[in-house]
Amino acid sequence: MQPESLLRTLEDFLAESPAALVFEDGEPIFDLAVAHYSVSADHGKCLLHLWSDERNTVRRVLDAETKKDALLLSVQRFGQGKPSRLEILRHGDRRTPQARTVGRRQYCKLLQKSLQKQFPDLTSTSLTSAMDLERSFSPVYARGLLRRGRSAFAVFGVNAQELQSSIDGALTFGLLWLEHCRTKEAARTVVEGLKLFLPPGTSAVVRERLACLNHDLAKFELYEFTEAEQSLQLLDCRDRGNIATHLVKCLNPAAAKERLKPAVDRVLSLVQYPGKVQLVAVSASEIAFRLHGLEFARAKTKASDHEITFGTGPNETVLNGETEKLFAHLLSRLVETRLADGNHNHALWRMQPERWLESLIVKNVAALDSAFDPSFVYSQVPAFSASDRAMIDVLTCTREGRLAVLELKADEDIHLPLQGLDYWARVQWHHLRGEFTANGYFAGKDLSPQPPLLLLISPALRVHPATDTLLRYLSPEIDCTLLGVDERWRDGLRVVFRKRAETRNQAHA
C-alpha cells in the first residue's frame, strides 16, 4: 500500500477506536484510552508515533489489513530490517472465539459448584452463557436460578477473563435477567431478587450503582467469586457511603484564555470560520479548541512559553513550521465534514456524537426545559471516583436552584440508565456536603437542598427497548426523566417526548 493509503486506513480505524489496545508481537504496549498517537506520511514513508507516560514508540508502517474489530499492521523499527507485527484491537480481548467459549463454560461449572456449597438449602438450575439476542443476553454472562420451594433468586455472574467494561455492565444485564425470570416464573415462583457474582477487586462501579436501586422492589446480593479457590465473599451493596469521589474546583475560563492568548490567536488565525470554534478551558493552563464538540487542537503553557498540539481523539501532533500544512489539511476536512448536512460516512462526521449533542445543549439548555437556568451550565465536570476518572456530561440547575444531571447518548445504549446513576450519585454526594458552592460552581445561586434531577437524553428512535425496564428499578429517591430529542438534532434541539421514570415502590409479588 502507498503511504497515503496507509495513513487513511490508520486514521479511519483509530478515529473510531478511542479506547483501542495496541499489541506488538503479542504483548500489550499502549492503551489509547490514556495514550496518544500521531500518523504522518512524509518522504515516502508512513510513520506511526505512539506515546504515554511510560514509553515512546515510533514505527514505520509497511502494510495494513483490517479485520472486523482489529487492524493488523506490518511495521519496521528504526535500525532493524526485519518487520514485526502490530495489532490494534478496538475492544482489547485477544482470546480466540473458541477460547472464550471454553472459558465461559468452565466458569459456569465452577460457579454452579460453589453455589451448591454456599447455599445447600437452595437448588441451582444449570447455569448457561448461551447467547439470547432477543432478550439482550450475551455469552459474556452466566445466568440461572436458585430455588427453594415457591421462592427463587436470579443468578448472574461474569468471569475474571472478561473486559472490565463487561464487568461494569453486569448489573444492567443482571436486572434484565431478574425481570425475565420474574415474568417467566410468575405463575409458580416468586423470584425475590438477584445474586450477582463478580471477580475480586472489580466491583466498585457495580457496588455504587446497586446502592441507587430500589431495595424494596428486590433483594440484591453482591458477591466476589474467586475462581481458583471457588470461594464467595458477600459485599455490602446498600451503603452509599462507599462512594469516594473528588470534585475539581470550577475553572476561570477567562483567565485561562488570557494566559494563553498568543496561542489562541495563532490557532484562530488558521481557522476559516473562527466564530464556530468553541474555546474550552480544560485546566488553568490548557485550552481546547472544538468544532461541534470534537476537539481538534489544544494549547497549554510550557515553561515560560506555550505549546499547541492538534489532532482528533488520542491523535496528537505538535504544531510547528513543519506541521502547519498538516494542521491546515485537518482544518479543511473538519470544515467540510463536521456539519449537520456533512458526509455521514466520514469518520470526522461520526466521531464523538455525544460531544456534538452536548455542545448544542450547553449552548441552549432551555431547549430541553424552560425551567433550566441558562446562566449555569457546566460540561464535562470532573468528579473523580475511586473506580474511574469519568466526567459528568452536563450539570445545570433549575431557576429555583435544584441541581440537574444530564446524561447524553447519541446512539442506542442499553447502559444509559445505570450510567446516569453513576453521575447522579456523585453529584448528590457533593451536594449534600455543600461542595459545589465551596468549589466555585453556581456562584451567587442559592441551591435547593432537594436531591438532583436526573435527565437521560437520547434521539427518540435510538432509546434502547430495555430502558423502561431498567428505569423501574431505580430508587424512588431519584427523580428521573427520559427525554427523546428529534433525530435531526444536529440541525437544532427539539424534544419530541418526555417520560418520567415510574419506579415501583412495593416489593414484587
C-alpha positions in Angstrom: 0.0 0.0 0.0 1.1 3.6 -0.7 2.0 5.7 2.4 -1.1 8.0 1.8 -3.4 4.9 1.7 -1.8 3.5 4.9 -2.3 6.9 6.6 -6.0 7.0 5.6 -6.5 3.4 6.8 -4.9 4.2 10.2 -6.7 7.5 10.6 -10.1 6.0 9.8 -9.7 3.0 12.2 -8.1 4.9 15.1 -10.7 7.7 14.8 -13.4 5.2 15.6 -11.4 3.3 18.3 -10.7 5.8 21.1 -10.1 3.0 23.7 -8.2 0.6 21.5 -5.3 -1.5 22.8 -2.1 -1.8 20.9 -0.1 -5.1 20.9 3.4 -5.7 19.4 4.4 -9.3 18.9 1.6 -10.4 21.2 2.5 -8.0 24.1 0.3 -5.1 25.1 2.2 -1.8 24.8 -0.4 1.0 24.7 -3.9 1.7 25.8 -5.3 4.5 23.6 -7.8 5.5 26.3 -4.8 7.1 28.1 -2.1 7.2 25.5 -1.6 9.3 22.4 -0.7 8.8 18.7 0.2 10.7 15.6 0.3 9.5 12.0 2.3 11.0 9.1 3.1 10.2 5.5 6.1 12.2 4.5 9.1 11.4 2.3 7.5 8.2 1.0 7.0 6.7 4.5 4.0 6.2 6.7 5.1 6.7 10.4 3.0 5.8 13.4 4.1 7.5 16.7 2.7 6.2 20.0 3.5 7.6 23.4 2.3 7.6 27.0 3.8 8.5 30.4 5.6 5.1 30.4 7.0 4.8 26.9 7.6 6.4 23.5 7.4 4.4 20.2 7.8 5.2 16.5 7.2 2.6 13.8 7.3 2.7 10.1 4.1 1.1 8.7 4.7 -1.2 5.7 1.3 -2.7 5.3 -2.2 -2.8 6.9 -5.1 -5.2 7.0 -8.5 -4.6 8.6 -10.3 -7.5 10.2 -13.6 -6.5 11.8 -12.5 -5.0 15.2 -8.8 -5.3 14.6 -6.2 -3.5 12.5 -3.2 -5.7 11.7 0.0 -3.8 10.8 3.3 -4.9 9.4 5.8 -2.4 10.9 9.5 -1.8 11.0 11.6 -0.5 13.9 14.3 2.0 13.1 17.6 0.3 12.5 16.1 -3.1 12.0 15.5 -4.7 8.7 13.0 -7.5 9.8 9.4 -6.3 10.1 7.4 -7.0 13.2 3.6 -7.3 13.8 1.5 -4.6 15.4 -2.2 -5.3 16.3 -4.6 -2.6 17.3 -7.8 -4.0 18.8 -10.9 -1.9 19.3 -12.0 -3.8 22.4 -8.9 -5.4 23.7 -9.9 -9.1 24.1 -7.3 -11.2 22.2 -8.8 -14.6 23.0 -10.0 -16.7 20.1 -13.8 -17.3 20.0 -13.1 -21.0 20.9 -11.0 -19.9 23.9 -13.7 -17.5 25.1 -16.4 -20.2 24.8 -14.3 -22.8 26.7 -13.5 -20.3 29.5 -17.2 -19.3 29.9 -18.4 -22.9 30.1 -15.7 -23.7 32.7 -16.8 -20.6 34.7 -20.4 -21.8 34.7 -19.3 -25.2 36.1 -17.2 -23.6 38.8 -19.8 -21.1 39.8 -22.5 -23.8 40.0 -20.3 -26.0 42.2 -19.7 -23.0 44.5 -23.4 -22.2 44.7 -24.3 -25.7 45.8 -21.6 -25.5 48.5 -22.5 -21.9 49.7 -26.3 -22.4 49.5 -27.0 -26.0 50.4 -30.7 -25.3 51.1 -31.2 -24.0 47.6 -31.4 -25.9 44.3 -29.5 -24.5 41.4 -30.7 -24.8 37.8 -28.0 -25.4 35.2 -26.1 -22.2 34.5 -25.9 -21.1 30.9 -24.0 -18.5 29.0 -25.8 -19.1 25.7 -26.5 -16.0 23.6 -30.1 -14.7 23.5 -30.2 -11.7 21.2 -34.0 -11.3 21.7 -33.5 -10.6 25.4 -30.1 -8.8 25.1 -28.2 -11.6 26.9 -24.7 -12.1 25.6 -22.4 -15.2 26.1 -20.2 -13.0 28.4 -22.5 -13.7 31.4 -23.5 -16.9 33.2 -27.1 -17.0 34.4 -29.5 -19.3 36.2 -31.9 -19.7 39.2 -31.6 -20.8 42.8 -34.8 -22.3 44.0 -36.4 -23.1 47.4 -40.0 -24.3 47.1 -42.0 -21.5 45.6 -39.2 -19.0 46.2 -36.2 -18.3 44.0 -33.2 -15.9 43.3 -31.9 -15.0 39.8 -28.2 -15.8 39.5 -25.9 -13.7 37.3 -22.1 -13.9 37.0 -19.1 -12.8 34.9 -15.6 -14.4 34.9 -12.3 -12.8 35.5 -11.1 -13.1 31.9 -13.7 -10.7 30.6 -13.1 -7.0 30.0 -13.6 -4.6 32.9 -16.3 -2.8 30.8 -18.3 -6.1 30.7 -17.9 -6.5 34.4 -19.1 -2.9 35.0 -22.1 -3.6 32.7 -23.1 -6.8 34.6 -25.8 -5.0 36.7 -27.6 -3.8 33.6 -28.0 -7.3 32.2 -28.5 -8.8 35.7 -31.6 -6.6 36.1 -32.9 -7.7 32.8 -32.3 -11.3 33.7 -34.2 -10.8 37.0 -37.1 -9.2 35.2 -37.1 -12.1 32.6 -37.1 -14.7 35.5 -39.9 -12.9 37.3 -42.1 -12.8 34.1 -41.3 -16.4 33.2 -41.8 -17.8 36.7 -44.8 -15.6 37.7 -47.3 -18.5 37.7 -45.4 -20.8 40.1 -42.5 -19.0 41.8 -41.7 -15.7 43.5 -38.3 -14.5 42.3 -37.2 -12.5 45.3 -34.1 -10.8 43.9 -30.7 -11.1 42.2 -27.5 -12.6 43.4 -24.6 -11.1 41.4 -21.1 -12.6 41.2 -18.1 -10.6 40.1 -14.3 -11.3 40.1 -12.4 -10.0 43.2 -11.4 -6.3 43.1 -13.6 -5.4 40.2 -16.9 -4.5 41.8 -16.6 -0.7 42.6 -18.8 0.6 39.8 -21.5 -2.1 40.3 -21.5 -1.6 44.1 -22.1 2.1 43.7 -24.9 1.5 41.2 -26.6 -1.1 43.5 -26.8 1.5 46.2 -29.1 3.6 44.0 -31.6 0.9 43.2 -35.0 0.2 44.9 -34.2 -2.4 47.5 -37.9 -2.7 48.5 -38.5 -3.9 45.0 -36.0 -6.7 45.0 -33.3 -8.3 47.3 -29.9 -7.6 45.8 -26.8 -9.5 46.9 -23.3 -8.9 45.5 -20.5 -11.4 45.8 -16.9 -11.6 44.8 -16.2 -15.0 43.4 -12.6 -16.3 43.4 -12.5 -19.0 40.7 -9.1 -20.5 41.7 -10.3 -21.1 45.3 -14.0 -21.4 44.5 -14.8 -19.0 47.3 -17.5 -16.4 47.7 -17.4 -13.2 49.7 -20.6 -11.2 50.3 -20.2 -7.4 49.9 -22.3 -4.5 51.3 -24.3 -3.1 48.4 -26.7 -0.8 50.2 -24.3 1.7 51.8 -23.9 4.7 49.6 -21.0 5.7 51.9 -18.8 3.5 49.7 -18.7 6.4 47.2 -15.2 8.0 47.1 -15.2 11.0 44.8 -13.3 14.2 44.4 -14.7 17.4 42.9 -12.3 19.6 40.9 -12.6 23.3 41.5 -14.5 25.3 39.0 -12.2 26.9 36.4 -12.0 30.5 35.4 -12.2 30.3 31.6 -11.5 34.0 31.0 -8.2 33.8 33.0 -7.1 30.6 31.1 -7.8 32.2 27.7 -6.0 35.4 28.7 -3.0 33.4 29.9 -2.8 31.6 26.5 -3.9 34.5 24.3 -0.9 34.2 21.8 -1.6 30.5 21.3 -5.4 31.1 20.9 -4.8 33.9 18.4 -2.5 31.7 16.4 -4.9 28.8 16.2 -7.9 31.0 15.3 -5.9 32.8 12.6 -5.6 29.4 10.8 -9.3 28.6 11.1 -11.5 29.5 8.2 -14.6 30.3 10.4 -13.2 31.2 13.9 -16.6 32.1 15.2 -17.7 28.5 15.0 -14.9 27.3 17.2 -15.6 26.6 20.9 -12.8 27.5 23.3 -13.0 25.3 26.4 -10.7 25.7 29.4 -9.8 22.2 30.5 -7.4 23.4 33.2 -5.9 26.7 34.4 -3.1 26.2 31.9 -4.9 24.4 29.0 -7.4 25.5 26.3 -9.1 23.0 24.0 -10.4 24.1 20.5 -13.5 22.2 19.4 -15.8 22.2 16.4 -19.3 20.8 17.3 -17.8 19.1 20.3 -14.9 17.5 18.5 -11.6 18.6 19.9 -9.1 19.3 17.1 -6.3 21.3 18.9 -5.1 22.1 22.4 -2.9 24.9 23.7 -1.0 24.6 27.0 1.6 26.6 28.9 5.0 25.1 28.8 7.8 26.7 30.9 7.7 30.4 30.1 6.1 29.7 26.6 3.2 27.7 25.2 2.7 24.6 23.1 0.0 23.9 20.6 -0.9 20.3 19.6 -3.5 19.2 17.1 -5.4 16.0 16.1 -8.6 14.2 16.9 -9.2 11.7 19.7 -5.8 10.3 21.0 -4.2 11.7 17.9 -1.8 14.5 18.9 0.8 16.3 16.9 2.9 19.4 17.9 2.1 22.4 15.7 5.2 24.0 14.3 6.5 25.2 10.9 6.8 21.7 9.6 3.4 20.5 10.6 1.4 23.7 9.9 0.4 22.3 6.5 -0.9 19.1 8.1 -2.9 21.2 10.5 -4.4 23.2 7.7 -5.4 19.9 6.0 -7.1 18.7 9.2 -9.0 22.0 9.5 -10.1 21.9 5.9 -11.5 18.4 6.3 -13.2 19.4 9.5 -14.9 22.4 8.0 -16.1 20.3 5.0 -17.4 17.3 7.0 -18.3 18.4 10.6 -21.6 19.9 9.5 -25.2 18.9 10.1 -25.5 18.1 6.4 -22.0 16.8 6.0 -20.9 13.4 4.7 -22.5 11.0 7.1 -20.0 8.2 6.2 -16.9 10.3 7.0 -15.1 9.4 10.2 -14.8 13.1 11.3 -18.6 13.4 11.0 -19.3 10.3 13.0 -16.7 10.9 15.8 -17.9 11.8 19.3 -21.6 12.3 18.6 -22.3 12.7 22.3 -19.9 15.7 22.5 -21.7 17.2 19.5 -25.0 16.8 21.2 -23.5 18.2 24.4 -22.2 21.3 22.7 -25.8 22.1 21.5 -27.3 21.5 24.9 -24.7 23.7 26.6 -25.4 26.5 24.1 -29.2 26.2 24.6 -30.1 24.1 27.6 -33.6 25.8 27.8 -34.5 24.0 24.6 -34.8 20.9 26.8 -36.8 22.5 29.5 -37.6 26.2 30.1 -37.2 25.6 33.8 -33.4 25.3 33.4 -31.3 28.4 34.2 -29.0 29.1 31.2 -26.7 31.1 33.3 -25.3 28.0 35.0 -24.4 25.2 32.6 -21.2 23.2 33.1 -20.0 20.5 30.7 -17.5 17.6 31.4 -17.4 18.4 35.1 -14.6 16.3 36.7 -15.9 14.3 39.7 -13.4 11.5 40.1 -14.3 8.4 42.0 -12.3 5.6 43.3 -13.3 3.5 40.4 -12.7 5.8 37.4 -12.0 9.3 36.2 -15.1 9.9 34.2 -16.8 13.3 33.6 -20.3 14.4 34.2 -21.7 15.2 30.7 -23.7 18.3 31.7 -24.5 19.8 35.1 -27.0 22.6 35.4 -29.8 23.8 37.7 -33.4 25.0 37.6 -34.3 28.6 38.0 -35.4 27.7 41.6 -31.9 26.2 42.2 -32.5 22.5 42.0 -29.4 20.7 40.6 -29.9 18.7 37.4 -27.6 16.0 36.0 -27.8 15.4 32.2 -26.5 12.1 30.8 -26.4 12.0 27.0 -26.3 9.2 24.4 -26.4 9.9 20.7 -26.8 6.3 19.8 -28.7 3.4 21.3 -27.1 2.3 24.5 -28.6 -0.2 26.9 -26.4 1.1 29.8 -27.8 4.7 29.7 -30.0 4.5 32.9 -27.3 3.0 35.1 -24.5 5.2 33.7 -26.8 8.1 34.6 -26.9 6.7 38.2 -23.1 7.0 38.4 -23.2 10.7 37.9 -26.3 11.3 39.9 -24.8 9.6 42.9 -21.6 11.7 42.7 -23.5 15.0 42.3 -25.7 14.1 45.3 -22.7 13.2 47.4 -21.0 16.6 46.7 -24.3 18.5 47.0 -25.0 17.1 50.5 -21.6 18.4 51.6 -22.0 21.8 50.0 -19.0 21.3 47.8 -20.3 22.8 44.6 -20.6 26.3 46.1 -17.3 25.8 48.0 -15.5 24.9 44.8 -16.9 27.9 42.8 -19.8 26.4 41.0 -23.2 28.2 40.8 -21.7 31.4 42.2 -24.4 33.6 43.7 -27.1 31.0 43.2 -29.0 29.6 46.2 -29.1 25.8 45.6 -32.1 23.9 46.7 -31.5 21.1 49.3 -33.6 18.7 47.2 -31.8 15.7 45.6 -30.7 16.5 42.0 -32.9 15.8 39.0 -31.6 13.1 36.6 -32.3 13.6 32.9 -31.4 10.9 30.3 -31.3 12.3 26.8 -31.1 10.5 23.5 -32.5 10.7 20.0 -36.1 9.4 20.2 -35.6 6.5 17.8 -32.4 5.4 19.5 -33.6 4.7 23.0 -32.9 1.1 23.8 -36.1 -1.0 24.3 -34.9 -2.2 27.7 -34.7 1.3 29.1 -38.2 1.4 30.6 -37.5 -1.9 32.4 -34.2 -0.6 33.9 -35.8 2.7 35.0 -38.4 0.9 37.1 -35.6 -0.5 39.3 -34.2 2.9 40.3 -34.6 4.2 43.8 -37.8 6.3 44.3 -35.4 9.0 45.7 -34.2 9.6 42.2 -36.4 12.0 40.1 -35.5 10.7 36.7 -36.9 11.8 33.3 -36.1 10.3 29.9 -36.1 12.9 27.1 -36.2 11.9 23.4 -35.0 14.5 21.0 -35.7 14.8 17.3 -33.4 12.5 15.1 -32.3 15.7 13.3 -30.8 17.1 16.5 -27.7 18.4 14.6 -30.0 20.9 12.9 -31.3 22.1 16.3 -32.6 20.6 19.6 -36.3 19.7 19.8 -37.8 17.4 22.5 -40.3 15.0 20.9 -41.2 13.1 24.1 -40.7 13.3 27.8 -41.2 10.3 30.0 -40.9 10.3 33.8 -39.5 7.1 35.3 -42.2 5.1 37.1 -40.2 3.5 39.9 -42.1 0.7 41.7 -42.4 1.2 45.5 -43.7 -2.2 46.5 -41.9 -5.5 46.8 -42.5 -7.8 43.9 -45.3 -10.3 44.5 
